[in-house]
Each structure stands twice: as structure tokens, then as C-alpha cells.
Amino acid sequence: MINIVLHEPEIPANTGNIGRTCVAANARLHLIEPLGFKLDEKHLKRAGLDYWDKLDVRRYLNYRDFLEKNPGAEIFFATTKARHTYCDVSYPDECYIMFGKESAGIPEEILKDNPEKCVRIPMANDIRSLNLSNSVAIVLYEALRQNEFMSMQLKGELHRLSWDD
């Protein structure tokens, strides 16, 4: 199972969208406090639709608490400051992919301690960053692709018709 980690997320709608994506991808969501919202906030629930109760979500007091409760975790750090793109690394099936808060990203002290585990999504030079929930989806699905989508449904069916007709 892939693990998505949000370091101090600020916008409830982003976290709700990410939660829904995690449910669809069979990924676990880890939230490192402080959060910029309450988990019962309506914007969070609206963005997560009726999937939030199906989400495997864990909360941590801070980054140190996260590390202590996940010893030996192989963590990749998604940041606009990385030297490697998100496609340059191999994601093991139990890895953790961390994303920072919307206004500032992951603290540089954390990035500096993990330079080879930092990954970025290529963008045009004049763009500061992508939306957090979009970034999570891009990197998460690359990790899933590398792991052959880990028993996910790969073929879709039509609702009223059949592909074989």
C-alpha cells in the first residue's frame, strides 16, 4: 500500500480531494499537524464526498511523531526544489510520499536531510507550483503504475451497454 503524507496541510478542500484519491488508489493518508482546518469541516467532507469514511487516515502531532510511529519508512519528498523528477525514482509498494503545505511546501531542513529522496513534477519556469491535490494524484499514480497498480481494477465497464456488443 502506498502512503501519502501531508505535512501541515492548510486547505480543507485539497485534503478532501486527496482523501478521495487515496480511497480510489487504495492508499493510506497521513496528516501531520498542525492542520489548517478541523477534520469535521464541511469543505473537507464536500471535497471528499461520501468516501471519507472509507479512508484509512492517520494523524500525527508533528514530523517527529510521524517518524517515531513509522520507523524505517522509505519516504519520498515531493517538492518544487528537487533535483530529480518524480519519474526518476523507483517507488517500493510500501513507500511514503510526503507533500508540504500549500503556502510553503516541506520545510527545507527536512529536504536538506534527504536530497536523494526529493522529487519534483516538471513545470514551466514561470509557474511556482501545481495545486496540492493535483500533485498528489500525479505522483501517486506514477508509484501505482510502477507497482502494476497493485490489484486495482484495470478494466472499466459501460453502465448501460457492453464493450462486446
C-alpha positions, -999 to +999 in steps of 0.1 A: +000+000+000+013+034-009+012+060+018+005+097+012+018+121+038+006+157+041+029+179+062+007+206+078-020+209+051-038+242+051-068+240+027-096+216+036-108+211+000-074+199-011-072+174+017-107+162+010-098+157-027-066+139-017-086+117+007-109+107-022-079+100-044-064+078-017-096+058-014-097+053-051-060+043-052-062+021-020-036+044-004-033+054+032-034+091+042-011+105+069-018+140+083+010+158+102-003+186+124-009+214+128-037+213+103-052+245+089-087+232+095-108+207+115-114+172+102-152+177+106-151+209+084-178+209+057-154+218+028-133+188+037-163+165+036-177+180+005-145+176-014-141+140-001-178+133-010-190+101+006-156+085+006-142+100+038-155+071+060-137+046+037-103+064+041-075+049+062-062+082+077-037+086+105-028+118+124+004+129+140+013+157+164+044+168+143+070+154+120+090+138+148+058+120+159+053+107+124+089+094+122+086+077+156+054+059+146+066+048+112+102+036+119+121+026+088+097+042+064+111+049+030+099+084+024+100+104-009+096+142-006+076+160-033+089+195-037+095+221-064+131+223-052+142+187-060+170+177-084+151+146-096+117+143-113+091+120-098+097+096-127+134+093-120+129+071-088+115+037-081+087+036-056+085+004-035+050-008-028+051+003+009+067+037+004+056+071+018+053+101-004+053+134+015+038+167+003+041+200+021+016+227+030+002+248+002+018+281+012+054+269+018+059+232+010+080+209+031+105+227+054+139+230+038+155+214+069+137+181+061+146+184+024+183+191+031+185+159+051+170+138+022+184+152-011+182+118-030+146+112-019+133+146-031+113+145-063+096+172-084+070+175-111+084+194-141+067+227-148+072+258-169+098+282-154+073+309-145+049+286-126+055+284-088+037+252-081+007+230-090-024+225-069-016+201-040-043+176-048-032+175-085+004+170-074-006+141-051-026+124-079+003+127-104+030+112-082+007+087-065-004+072-098+032+070-111+040+050-079+010+028-086+019+023-123+054+013-113+038-013-089+015-026-117-015-009-100-014-033-070-045-054-077-066-024-087-094-027-113-078-021-146-107-025-170-139-004-169-174-015-179-201+006-195-232+013-175-260+006-200-241-012-228-214-038-231-180-034-248-186-067-266-218-055-284 
